[in-house]
Amino acid sequence: YIPFLEKMIKASPNWGYINYLYAICLDKNGFKTASMKYYEQCYQLTPYLGRPIIRLAELYFYKKEYDTVLLYLEPFCRTKYNIKNLSQKELSDRK
């Protein structure tokens, strides 16, 4: 699938779903870091797709980049589920 998707990306680089499919193929074949670029591209082109956002957050979580995880998940959760990321101060104020 990878050669076919590479041709499709060259033909239509602004098609978010093709970037997502390519990212999945790279990811499933063990190219986690390379896949992140295409998950990012998909997120920028089609921010309404939830799966690339969640997968990006997972990959950053495995890299222990927790602030980046929150940057991806907070807007997604806010729009989908009306959840807000609370700062440490807000959390301590609630106690």
Beta strands, then each sheet from edge to edge (+ up, - down):
end
